[in-house]
Amino acid sequence: MKVNYFALLNIVFLVASSCRYIINKEITNYKYFDVSSSDTIETDTLFAVTDEKNLEYGSRLAYINKLGDTII
């Protein structure tokens, strides 16, 4: 009986000690992206224009700017 109790105690100890995993954390100052100033300046506003009643996927669509010039 003592042998079985000792074997069971060893198994429980091995299972409990094998679950521990230590992660070393480090602090970094990485930038996730670089945005140049030209990407942040708003140059033109676009308006979506369609000749259909409802705007749905696959509808004909054009984009114009404030002056009415067709962009896309």
N, C-alpha and C positions, 0 to 999 in steps of 0.2 A: 504494500500500500504506500509506503514511503517513497518508493521508486517512482510510482505513477504520479504522486503529488509533486515530487521534485522535477520530473519531466514536464508536467503541466506548468509549473512555475517558470521553468526555463523558456518554454514556448511563449508564455504570456510576456515575459521580459523581452524576448527577441522581437516579438511583434510590436510592442510598445516602443522599443528603442529604434526600430527600423523606420518608423513613421516620421521621425524628426529630420527635417531638412532645413538647414540654415542658409538664408539668402543674404549675401553681402550687398547692402544698399549703398549707392553712391549718389552724390548730388552733382548734377551737371548744369551748365548754363547754355545748353544748345538751343539755337533758334530752329524752329521747325520749318520756317520758310523765310525767304528773303523777298520783300516787296520793294521794288524800286519806286521812286516817287512818280515816275511816268505812269505806273499802273494804278495809282490812287487818284490821279487828277481826272475829274469828269470833264470830258470834252464835248460830248453831244448827247442829247436825249433822243431816244428812238421811240416811235409810236407804231403799234401794230395796226394794219389796215387790211380789211377783207371786204369782199362784196357779198358774202354769204350772211344769212340771218343769224346763225349760231356758229360760234367758233368751236370746231371739233378737230380731233386728230385727223390729219390728211386734208384739212381745208386749205384753200389757196390763201396765202398770206404774204403780205409785203411789209417792210419796215421803212418808215420815212422819218426824216429829222424835222426840226422845227421850221425849216425853210420850205419843206415840202419836197425835198429831193429824195428820190427812191434810193435806199441804201442796200437793201437785200431783197 
